[in-house]
Amino acid sequence: MARKKQLSKEKRVAIITLRNEAVLCCSHCYSGAGPDKYKGLKKFVVSGLKTGETYVFRVQAINELGLSDESQESAPLTVRAALTTPSAPYDIALLNCDGRSMVLNWKKPLQSGGAEIKEYYVDKRRSGTSMWREIHIPPVTERLYKVEGLTEGAVYQFHVYAANLAGLGPASKHSDDFKCEAWTMPEPGPAYDLTFCEVRDNSLVVEWQKPVYAGSEPITGYHVEYAKKGTSDWKTANEKTVSHRFLKVTGLEVGTCYLFRVCAVNAAGVGMASMPSDPVTAKAVEGSQEVSCTVDGKSGDIVLSFESCQMNEGSRFIWKKNYKEITDFSKGVEIKTEGSQSKLIFKNADKEDAGTYSVSVARTNGVSSSYTISTEELEKMLALSYDIRHPIIPLKSELAYKILERGRMRFWLQAEEISSKVTYKFFANNKELSGADPNKMGHDVSTGIIEFIMDHFTEENEGTFTCQITDGGGKAQSSLVLIGDAFKAALAEADFQRREYIRVKEGPHFSEFLSLHVGDDCSVTLVCKVANLKKESEFHWYKDNSEIIPDVKPDLSSGVCKLLIKEFSLKTTGMYKATISDDRGKDMSQIDISGKTFDEAINKLSQLAGASAAELVIKCTATGIQLQCHMKYYTSEMNISWYHSEHKLTHSDKTMIGGTPAMATMEVIEPMEKDKGAYSIVITNSESSHKRTLDLSGDVYEKAYAEFQKLK
């Protein structure tokens, strides 16, 4: 009851709601003439209010002098439907019987009474009797119930009550007579709970639950049938069975009312038809909209959106994939609802997200829609999503080079725009370059230029140069290929500029940078040339920044400096450097002996060693018979293979493969009869191969075996 408002007259307003009406109650106005008194409480019924809407009320009084002032407004009132008990359930169906129990299903009441139905009560009786008996305590909450303790061969009837907060509703019409006989047919029992969504003028989607009784074989599919209301002319909606439990039925007549039923199929045949559905009219809900699918231009998320044309109190959106409600949100799927719009958002979509997505709005007149994301469409959206999430930084110019003073190489590119937080990396042949001294790396935010200055550009730098840029969420990459004639021209120009700089400065310098040479005797030597020296000039060798003291001091007077790499192998790989310096300045040359450079040297050694390989000889030891192949040089990195007949040998407890810098060896440990035969060694390089063979059999084997036994 609203508080009093002091006017020339005073009145009070209260409101009572019932269904879609409001009853206004107010105290009688003070008349302004005659004795002071109230003439009792006045009431007025306001009709035509809408459920879910909020109203306020005020009252005026009238007498022979006219209207009074308006009363104070009432408190806001939201109209709600009056709460009553639910109507009766209906269409009780038998889904299975094993001779001792029956599984029942029924349809929920058409009227819920304004509150959610919480419970169902089931009664039974023998057919032909009048006494109903409760068959379960407490009540059931689902519309699927197994009645236990029945008598085999007896005939039963059932009826069902529904209950909500207001109480127990009326009983349903009793079921047909159900005889308690065990089902043994090989075909499936009936499907049940047929529901509809996405009802349009010429189509709809029907869903159902699988039969409780599957028959003798697993269910393989379903047929959906339909007929116009009032006829028995059933038509099959799908020629081929569907394995899932939903079907979009098309070709319906607008405004026509239909009934549907479903038959399950297994290897034994077509099963029992479900109970016919409630009638459904092929007519779209007024204002119906469809689900839309887009890729968010900012986040890159794939978004399904739906705007409901109806919203009531308690309405909620239910999203499904392939008509199964989405409840697992662990993979980055998110549902956002604001007012009458709901969105299904894929934060981390992948190829598994293809399928049919449907949405329905509870407590509306069947508002629903769906959208099918095909594999092809999903691939396109994933590509667009990737582009949005990984934007490309536009470039004004691609990676290029310029030769600077002293033969330094400047690699540079220009972006349309970069921020102060930009980061970048430079690579040469997929190996990251360091911007540490003597190299330099930097950028200019005002111009968008990013550069890398290589202090020493040598033969080792032939290949592909790449710059990778990251700025916020944007990325860019540009590459420059310097090979063949283009590289030779750049190197020649860099060498010329470098020599000119040194000549002008008159300091010591390398006239030829470090290179690796393999001699005919299989020696491996680092060689370089120096120029413009004086007596005080000093020359030093380094490997991985550790100084090397050679056995023979470099002869600077010849201008040629050499470093012999003893026993060349993987152990000797690394970054080699040479420096020349005096009081006028310092110069440096370096070479990375690994990768391609190392492989080329090993290939050359294999070629020379193979050509020099002597015939195989036998050397017996206390552990076995050893075959030796003397050659100019041997290291395990060379491409050398041993064979017994056509079988390739590997290093094992039985065959010990190894060697010294002067020969390759293979020893047969504890030789036996099966170890007799031809043995060969094959030394391969990129251009040719060399093979040496020895037949370890007959007298040769007997003599060797006797020597082995003697030593053993």
C-alpha positions in Angstrom: 0.0 0.0 0.0 1.5 3.3 -1.1 2.3 5.9 1.5 -0.1 8.9 1.9 0.2 12.0 -0.1 -1.1 15.3 1.4 -3.4 17.0 -1.1 -6.6 18.9 -0.9 -7.9 15.4 -0.9 -6.0 12.2 0.1 -6.2 8.7 -1.1 -4.2 5.5 -0.9 -3.6 2.9 -3.7 -2.9 -0.8 -3.4 -2.7 -3.4 -6.2 -3.6 -7.1 -6.3 -2.7 -9.1 -9.5 -4.5 -12.1 -10.9 -3.7 -13.6 -14.3 -3.4 -10.6 -16.8 -5.5 -8.3 -14.7 -4.7 -5.9 -11.8 -7.2 -5.1 -9.0 -6.7 -1.5 -7.7 -7.7 -0.9 -4.1 -7.8 2.7 -2.8 -9.3 4.5 0.2 -12.2 6.8 -0.4 -11.4 10.5 -1.0 -12.1 13.1 1.6 -15.2 14.8 0.1 -14.3 18.4 1.2 -17.9 19.0 2.5 -19.9 17.5 5.2 -18.6 15.4 8.1 -15.1 13.8 7.9 -15.4 10.2 7.2 -14.1 7.4 4.8 -16.7 5.7 2.8 -14.8 2.4 2.6 -12.2 0.7 0.4 -12.8 1.1 -3.4 -11.8 -1.5 -6.0 -11.3 -1.5 -9.8 -10.2 -4.3 -12.1 -7.7 -3.2 -14.8 -7.8 -5.8 -17.7 -5.6 -6.3 -20.8 -2.2 -6.2 -19.1 0.7 -8.1 -20.7 2.6 -10.8 -18.8 6.2 -9.7 -18.2 5.5 -5.9 -18.5 5.9 -3.5 -15.6 3.2 -0.9 -14.7 2.6 1.9 -12.2 -0.9 3.2 -11.3 -2.5 6.4 -9.9 -6.1 7.4 -9.1 -8.3 10.5 -9.3 -11.6 11.1 -7.6 -14.5 13.0 -9.1 -17.6 14.7 -7.7 -20.0 17.4 -8.8 -17.1 20.0 -8.6 -14.8 18.0 -10.9 -11.6 15.9 -10.7 -9.2 15.8 -7.8 -5.4 15.9 -8.1 -3.7 12.6 -9.0 -2.7 10.2 -6.2 0.9 9.3 -5.6 2.0 6.6 -8.1 1.9 3.1 -6.9 5.0 0.9 -6.6 6.1 -0.6 -9.9 4.3 -3.9 -10.7 5.5 -6.6 -13.0 2.6 -8.7 -14.3 3.0 -12.4 -13.7 0.8 -15.3 -14.7 -1.2 -16.6 -11.8 0.1 -19.9 -10.4 -2.1 -22.9 -10.8 -1.7 -26.7 -10.8 -0.6 -28.2 -14.1 -2.9 -29.9 -16.6 -2.9 -33.7 -17.0 -0.1 -35.6 -18.8 -1.2 -37.6 -21.8 -0.3 -40.2 -24.4 1.2 -42.9 -22.1 3.4 -45.3 -24.2 4.9 -48.7 -23.5 8.6 -48.7 -24.5 9.7 -52.2 -23.2 8.5 -55.2 -21.3 10.5 -58.1 -19.9 7.6 -60.1 -18.4 8.1 -58.7 -14.9 8.4 -55.0 -15.5 7.3 -52.3 -18.0 9.1 -49.1 -19.1 6.6 -46.3 -19.6 6.8 -42.8 -21.1 4.3 -40.0 -21.3 4.0 -36.5 -22.7 4.3 -33.5 -20.3 1.2 -31.4 -19.6 0.2 -28.8 -22.1 -0.2 -26.3 -19.3 2.4 -26.1 -16.6 0.3 -23.9 -14.3 2.8 -21.0 -14.4 5.6 -23.0 -12.6 8.0 -25.7 -13.5 6.7 -29.2 -13.2 8.8 -30.9 -10.5 7.2 -34.4 -10.1 5.1 -37.1 -11.6 3.0 -39.7 -9.8 2.1 -43.0 -11.6 -0.8 -45.3 -10.6 -1.7 -48.8 -11.9 -4.6 -51.1 -12.0 -5.5 -54.4 -13.5 -7.6 -54.0 -16.6 -11.3 -54.5 -15.8 -10.9 -53.3 -12.2 -11.6 -49.9 -10.7 -9.0 -49.7 -7.9 -6.0 -47.6 -8.6 -2.8 -48.2 -6.6 0.3 -46.0 -6.3 3.4 -47.8 -7.6 6.2 -45.6 -6.4 7.2 -43.4 -3.5 8.8 -40.9 -3.7 7.5 -39.4 -7.0 9.6 -39.5 -10.2 11.1 -36.5 -11.8 11.6 -37.8 -15.4 9.0 -38.9 -17.9 10.5 -42.3 -18.2 9.7 -44.8 -15.5 10.2 -48.6 -15.1 7.3 -50.2 -13.3 8.6 -53.2 -11.3 6.9 -56.2 -9.7 4.3 -57.0 -12.3 2.6 -60.3 -12.9 3.6 -62.0 -16.2 0.6 -62.4 -18.5 -1.5 -59.8 -16.6 -3.0 -56.8 -18.4 -2.5 -53.4 -16.8 -3.6 -49.8 -17.2 -1.7 -46.7 -16.0 -2.4 -43.1 -15.4 -0.1 -40.2 -14.4 -0.4 -37.0 -12.4 1.9 -34.0 -12.7 2.7 -31.6 -9.8 4.3 -28.2 -9.4 4.6 -25.7 -6.6 0.8 -25.1 -6.6 0.1 -28.8 -6.1 -1.1 -31.9 -7.8 -2.9 -31.6 -11.2 -5.6 -33.9 -12.5 -4.9 -37.5 -13.6 -4.2 -38.3 -17.2 -6.5 -40.4 -19.3 -5.7 -44.0 -18.5 -3.4 -45.8 -20.9 -4.3 -48.5 -23.3 -4.3 -52.1 -22.0 -0.7 -53.2 -21.7 -0.1 -57.0 -21.4 2.9 -58.0 -19.3 4.6 -60.2 -21.9 8.4 -60.2 -22.5 9.4 -58.6 -25.8 11.4 -61.0 -27.9 11.0 -59.5 -31.4 14.4 -59.0 -33.2 13.4 -55.5 -34.4 13.7 -52.5 -32.2 11.0 -51.1 -30.0 9.5 -47.6 -30.5 11.4 -44.3 -30.3 9.8 -41.7 -28.1 9.7 -38.0 -27.1 9.4 -36.5 -30.5 10.0 -32.7 -30.4 10.2 -30.0 -33.0 12.3 -26.9 -33.7 13.1 -24.6 -36.6 9.5 -24.7 -37.8 9.3 -22.8 -41.0 6.6 -22.4 -43.8 7.8 -25.5 -45.6 10.2 -27.3 -43.3 10.9 -28.3 -39.7 13.4 -30.3 -37.7 12.2 -33.3 -35.7 14.2 -34.8 -32.8 13.6 -38.0 -30.8 15.0 -40.3 -28.2 16.4 -43.8 -29.1 14.3 -46.9 -28.3 14.7 -48.5 -24.8 14.4 -51.9 -26.5 17.0 -52.3 -29.2 16.1 -55.7 -30.5 18.5 -58.5 -31.3 21.0 -56.3 -33.2 22.3 -52.8 -32.7 20.2 -49.9 -34.1 21.7 -48.7 -37.4 19.3 -45.9 -38.4 15.9 -44.3 -38.3 13.0 -43.6 -40.7 10.8 -40.6 -40.2 7.2 -40.6 -41.4 4.6 -37.9 -41.5 0.9 -37.5 -42.3 -1.5 -34.6 -42.5 -3.6 -34.2 -39.4 -6.9 -36.2 -39.7 -5.5 -38.6 -42.3 -3.7 -42.0 -42.2 -1.6 -41.4 -45.3 1.8 -41.7 -43.8 4.8 -40.7 -46.0 8.5 -41.5 -45.5 10.5 -38.3 -45.1 13.9 -39.9 -45.7 14.6 -42.7 -48.3 17.9 -43.6 -46.6 18.0 -44.1 -42.9 19.8 -41.5 -40.7 22.1 -42.7 -38.0 21.6 -39.5 -35.8 18.4 -38.7 -33.9 17.3 -35.6 -35.8 16.1 -34.9 -39.3 15.2 -31.7 -41.2 11.9 -32.5 -43.1 11.3 -30.3 -46.2 8.6 -30.0 -48.8 5.8 -29.3 -46.3 2.8 -27.2 -47.2 2.6 -23.8 -45.5 -0.1 -23.6 -42.8 -0.8 -27.4 -42.9 -0.9 -29.4 -39.7 1.1 -32.6 -39.6 1.8 -35.6 -37.3 5.1 -37.4 -37.2 6.4 -40.8 -36.0 9.8 -42.5 -36.0 10.8 -46.1 -36.7 14.2 -47.5 -35.7 16.0 -50.0 -37.9 18.5 -52.8 -37.2 19.8 -55.7 -39.2 16.5 -57.7 -38.5 14.3 -55.0 -40.0 12.2 -52.0 -39.3 10.9 -51.7 -35.7 7.8 -50.5 -34.0 6.7 -46.9 -34.9 6.7 -44.4 -32.1 3.5 -42.9 -30.8 2.4 -40.1 -33.1 3.7 -36.7 -32.2 1.6 -33.8 -31.2 0.2 -31.9 -34.2 2.6 -29.3 -35.6 1.8 -26.6 -38.2 4.2 -25.7 -40.9 4.2 -22.0 -40.2 7.2 -19.9 -39.2 6.9 -17.9 -36.0 6.2 -14.3 -36.9 9.4 -12.3 -37.0 11.6 -15.4 -37.1 15.3 -14.7 -37.8 18.1 -17.1 -38.7 21.5 -17.8 -37.1 24.3 -15.8 -38.7 28.0 -16.8 -38.8 30.9 -14.3 -38.9 34.5 -13.9 -38.0 35.0 -11.0 -35.5 37.1 -8.4 -37.2 39.0 -7.5 -34.0 39.4 -10.8 -32.1 39.4 -13.3 -35.0 36.8 -15.4 -33.1 34.3 -17.3 -35.1 30.8 -16.2 -33.9 27.3 -17.6 -34.4 24.7 -15.0 -33.5 20.9 -15.2 -33.1 18.3 -12.5 -32.3 15.1 -13.9 -30.8 11.8 -12.4 -32.0 10.2 -13.3 -28.7 11.4 -13.1 -25.1 9.3 -13.9 -22.0 10.0 -14.2 -18.3 12.2 -17.2 -17.8 13.2 -17.4 -21.5 16.7 -18.7 -22.1 18.9 -19.7 -25.0 19.9 -23.3 -25.5 22.7 -23.9 -28.0 23.4 -27.4 -29.5 25.9 -29.0 -31.8 24.3 -31.7 -34.0 21.2 -31.3 -31.8 23.1 -32.2 -28.6 23.2 -29.4 -26.0 26.7 -27.9 -25.6 27.9 -28.3 -22.0 31.6 -28.7 -22.5 33.3 -25.3 -22.5 36.9 -26.5 -21.9 37.9 -26.1 -25.6 37.3 -22.3 -25.6 33.7 -22.3 -26.6 31.8 -19.5 -25.0 28.1 -18.4 -24.9 27.3 -14.7 -24.3 23.7 -13.5 -24.0 22.5 -9.9 -23.8 18.8 -9.2 -23.9 17.3 -10.9 -26.9 20.6 -11.7 -28.6 22.8 -14.7 -27.9 26.2 -15.6 -29.3 28.1 -18.8 -29.5 31.8 -17.9 -29.7 34.7 -20.1 -30.8 37.9 -18.8 -29.2 40.1 -21.6 -30.5 38.2 -23.1 -33.4 39.7 -26.0 -35.3 38.6 -28.5 -38.0 36.7 -30.6 -35.5 34.2 -27.7 -35.1 32.4 -28.3 -38.4 28.8 -29.4 -37.9 25.2 -28.2 -37.5 24.7 -25.7 -34.6 21.2 -24.9 -33.4 19.7 -22.6 -30.9 16.2 -22.6 -29.3 14.7 -20.1 -26.9 12.8 -21.7 -23.9 9.4 -20.4 -22.9 8.7 -19.0 -26.3 6.4 -20.1 -29.1 9.0 -22.4 -30.6 11.6 -19.7 -31.5 14.7 -21.6 -32.9 17.1 -21.7 -35.8 20.3 -23.5 -37.0 23.4 -23.0 -39.1 25.6 -25.7 -40.7 29.3 -24.9 -40.8 30.7 -27.1 -43.6 34.4 -28.2 -43.7 35.1 -25.9 -46.6 33.5 -22.9 -45.0 35.3 -23.6 -41.7 38.7 -23.7 -43.5 38.0 -20.3 -45.0 37.0 -18.8 -41.7 40.0 -20.3 -39.9 42.2 -18.7 -42.6 40.5 -15.3 -42.1 40.7 -15.7 -38.3 44.4 -16.4 -38.6 44.9 -13.3 -40.7 43.0 -11.1 -38.1 45.0 -12.6 -35.2 48.3 -12.4 -37.0 48.1 -9.1 -39.0 50.8 -8.2 -41.5 52.8 -5.1 -41.1 52.8 -3.3 -44.5 56.2 -2.6 -46.0 57.1 0.3 -48.2 60.2 -1.6 -49.4 61.4 -5.2 -49.2 64.7 -6.2 -47.8 67.6 -4.8 -49.9 71.3 -4.2 -49.5 73.8 -1.4 -50.0 77.6 -1.7 -49.8 79.1 0.9 -47.4 82.6 2.2 -46.8 85.2 -0.5 -45.8 83.2 -3.1 -47.6 80.5 -3.4 -45.0 77.0 -4.6 -46.1 73.9 -2.7 -45.1 70.7 -4.9 -45.2 67.6 -2.7 -44.8 63.9 -2.5 -45.3 61.2 0.1 -44.7 57.8 -0.5 -43.0 54.8 1.8 -43.5 54.8 2.4 -39.7 56.5 1.0 -36.6 56.2 1.7 -32.9 58.9 2.1 -30.3 58.1 -1.4 -29.1 59.0 -3.0 -32.4 61.3 -6.1 -32.3 63.1 -7.8 -35.2 65.6 -10.4 -36.1 67.9 -10.9 -39.1 68.9 -14.4 -40.4 71.4 -15.7 -43.0 70.6 -19.1 -44.3 68.2 -19.7 -41.3 71.0 -18.8 -38.8 70.3 -15.8 -36.7 72.8 -12.9 -37.0 74.1 -11.1 -34.0 74.0 -7.3 -33.8 76.9 -7.3 -31.4 80.1 -5.4 -32.3 81.5 -5.3 -35.0 78.1 -5.8 -36.6 75.3 -3.2 -35.9 71.5 -3.4 -35.9 68.9 -0.7 -35.4 65.7 1.1 -36.5 64.2 4.5 -36.9 60.6 4.9 -35.7 60.1 8.2 -37.7 61.0 6.6 -41.0 60.1 2.9 -40.4 63.6 1.8 -41.5 65.1 -1.3 -40.0 68.7 -2.2 -40.8 71.5 -4.6 -40.1 75.2 -3.7 -41.0 77.5 -6.7 -41.5 81.0 -5.7 -40.8 82.6 -8.7 -42.7 80.9 -9.9 -45.9 82.6 -13.0 -47.2 82.2 -16.1 -49.4 80.5 -17.8 -46.5 77.6 -15.4 -46.7 76.2 -16.6 -50.0 72.5 -17.6 -49.6 69.3 -16.1 -48.3 69.0 -13.2 -45.9 65.7 -12.7 -44.0 64.3 -10.0 -41.6 61.4 -10.9 -39.3 59.5 -8.1 -37.6 57.0 -8.1 -34.7 55.2 -5.0 -33.6 52.2 -5.5 -31.2 50.0 -8.1 -32.8 51.4 -7.5 -36.3 54.2 -9.4 -38.1 56.1 -9.1 -41.3 58.9 -10.9 -43.0 61.1 -10.1 -46.1 63.9 -12.0 -47.7 66.7 -11.3 -50.1 68.4 -14.0 -52.1 72.1 -13.5 -52.9 73.5 -16.4 -54.9 75.3 -17.0 -58.1 76.3 -14.0 -60.2 74.4 -11.6 -57.9 76.4 -12.7 -54.9 79.7 -12.6 -56.8 79.0 -9.1 -57.9 78.1 -8.0 -54.4 81.2 -9.7 -52.9 83.5 -8.2 -55.5 82.2 -4.7 -54.8 82.5 -5.2 -51.0 86.1 -6.5 -51.5 86.9 -3.5 -53.6 85.5 -1.0 -51.2 87.3 -2.7 -48.4 90.7 -2.6 -50.1 90.2 1.0 -51.0 89.4 1.9 -47.5 92.5 0.1 -46.2 94.7 1.5 -48.9 93.6 5.0 -48.0 94.1 4.3 -44.3 97.4 2.5 -45.0 96.9 -0.1 -42.3 97.5 -3.8 -42.2 94.8 -5.8 -43.9 93.7 -9.2 -45.4 94.1 -9.1 -49.1 92.5 -12.6 -49.2 90.2 -13.8 -46.5 90.4 -17.1 -44.8 89.7 -20.2 -46.9 89.9 -23.9 -46.3 92.2 -26.0 -48.5 92.5 -29.8 -48.7 95.8 -30.9 -50.1 96.6 -33.9 -52.3 98.1 -35.6 -49.3 94.8 -35.1 -47.4 96.2 -32.3 -45.2 93.6 -29.7 -44.2 94.9 -26.1 -44.0 93.5 -22.7 -43.3 95.0 -20.1 -45.7 94.8 -16.3 -45.9 96.9 -13.4 -47.4 97.9 -10.2 -45.6 99.3 -7.0 -47.0 100.6 -3.5 -46.1 102.6 -4.9 -43.2 105.5 -3.6 -41.3 108.0 -5.2 -38.9 105.8 -4.6 -35.8 102.7 -6.2 -37.4 101.3 -9.1 -35.4 99.3 -12.0 -36.6 97.2 -14.3 -34.4 95.0 -17.4 -34.9 91.8 -18.2 -32.9 89.3 -21.0 -32.6 86.0 -20.2 -30.9 87.7 -17.1 -29.4 90.5 -19.1 -27.9 94.0 -18.3 -29.3 95.8 -21.1 -31.1 99.6 -21.2 -30.9 100.8 -23.0 -34.0 103.9 -25.2 -34.2 105.3 -22.9 -36.9 105.0 -19.1 -36.5 103.4 -17.4 -39.6 105.9 -16.0 -42.1 104.5 -12.5 -42.6 107.2 -11.6 -45.1 105.6 -14.0 -47.6 102.2 -12.4 -47.1 100.7 -15.9 -46.8 99.6 -17.4 -43.5 98.7 -21.0 -43.0 97.3 -23.1 -40.2 97.4 -26.9 -40.4 94.3 -28.5 -38.8 95.5 -31.8 -37.6 93.3 -34.9 -37.8 90.4 -33.1 -39.4 87.1 -34.4 -38.0 83.9 -33.2 -36.2 86.1 -32.5 -33.2 88.0 -29.8 -35.1 84.8 -27.9 -36.3 84.2 -24.4 -35.0 84.6 -20.7 -35.7 88.2 -19.9 -36.8 89.5 -16.4 -36.9 92.7 -14.6 -37.9 93.8 -11.0 -36.9 96.5 -8.7 -38.2 97.4 -5.5 -36.3 99.9 -2.9 -35.6 99.8 0.7 -34.4 98.0 1.8 -37.6 95.0 -0.5 -37.0 93.6 -4.0 -37.0 91.9 -6.3 -39.5 90.1 -9.6 -39.0 88.9 -12.5 -41.1 86.9 -15.5 -39.9 85.4 -18.7 -41.3 82.9 -21.1 -39.8 84.1 -24.7 -40.4 80.8 -26.5 -40.0 77.8 -27.3 -42.1 78.4 -27.0 -45.8 82.1 -26.1 -45.4 82.8 -29.2 -43.3 80.8 -31.4 -45.6 82.7 -30.2 -48.7 86.1 -30.9 -47.0 85.0 -34.4 -45.9 83.8 -35.1 -49.5 87.2 -34.0 -50.8 89.0 -36.2 -48.3 86.8 -39.2 -49.2 87.8 -38.6 -52.9 91.5 -38.5 -52.2 91.4 -41.3 -49.6 89.4 -43.6 -51.9 91.8 -43.1 -54.8 94.8 -43.9 -52.6 93.2 -46.9 -50.9 95.4 -50.0 -50.9 94.1 -53.5 -51.2 92.7 -55.1 -48.1 95.1 -57.0 -45.9 94.6 -59.3 -43.0 95.8 -58.6 -39.5 94.9 -61.1 -36.8 94.5 -60.1 -33.1 93.8 -61.9 -29.9 90.1 -61.1 -30.4 89.5 -61.8 -34.0 90.5 -61.3 -37.7 91.0 -57.7 -38.7 90.8 -56.4 -42.2 92.9 -53.2 -42.9 92.7 -50.7 -45.8 95.6 -48.3 -45.8 94.9 -44.9 -47.3 96.1 -41.3 -47.2 93.7 -40.3 -44.5 90.8 -41.8 -42.5 88.2 -40.3 -40.2 84.9 -41.7 -39.2 83.0 -38.8 -40.8 84.0 -40.0 -44.2 81.4 -42.0 -46.2 82.9 -45.5 -45.8 80.9 -48.7 -45.7 81.9 -52.3 -45.1 80.1 -55.3 -46.6 80.1 -59.1 -46.1 79.0 -60.4 -49.4 76.1 -58.1 -50.1 75.2 -57.5 -46.5 76.2 -54.1 -45.1 78.0 -54.3 -41.8 77.4 -52.1 -38.8 79.5 -51.5 -35.7 78.5 -54.1 -33.1 79.9 -56.6 -30.6 80.5 -58.9 -33.6 82.0 -56.4 -36.1 84.2 -53.6 -34.8 84.5 -50.8 -37.3 87.1 -48.1 -36.8 90.5 -47.0 -37.9 93.5 -44.7 -37.5 94.4 -41.6 -39.5 96.3 -43.9 -41.9 93.9 -46.7 -42.4 90.3 -48.0 -42.0 89.7 -51.3 -40.2 87.0 -53.8 -39.6 87.5 -56.7 -37.2 85.4 -59.9 -37.1 85.2 -60.8 -33.4 85.5 -64.6 -32.6 85.1 -65.7 -36.2 83.0 -68.7 -37.1 82.2 -70.7 -40.2 79.4 -68.3 -41.2 81.9 -65.5 -41.2 83.7 -66.9 -44.3 83.2 -65.1 -47.6 84.0 -62.0 -49.5 84.5 -58.7 -47.6 84.7 -55.3 -49.2 85.1 -51.7 -48.3 83.5 -48.9 -50.3 84.7 -45.3 -50.0 82.2 -42.9 -51.6 82.2 -39.2 -52.5 79.8 -37.0 -54.4 81.4 -37.8 -57.7 82.6 -41.5 -57.5 83.3 -44.4 -55.2 86.2 -46.8 -54.7 85.9 -50.4 -53.7 88.4 -52.9 -52.4 87.6 -56.6 -51.8 89.2 -59.6 -50.1 87.9 -63.2 -50.1 88.2 -64.5 -46.6 87.6 -68.2 -47.3 89.5 -71.4 -48.1 93.2 -71.4 -47.2 93.1 -67.6 -46.5 90.5 -68.1 -43.8 92.1 -71.2 -42.4 95.5 -69.5 -42.1 94.0 -66.4 -40.5 91.9 -68.4 -38.1 94.9 -70.4 -37.0 96.8 -67.2 -36.4 93.9 -65.8 -34.4 93.7 -69.0 -32.3 97.4 -68.8 -31.7 97.2 -65.2 -30.5 94.1 -66.0 -28.4 
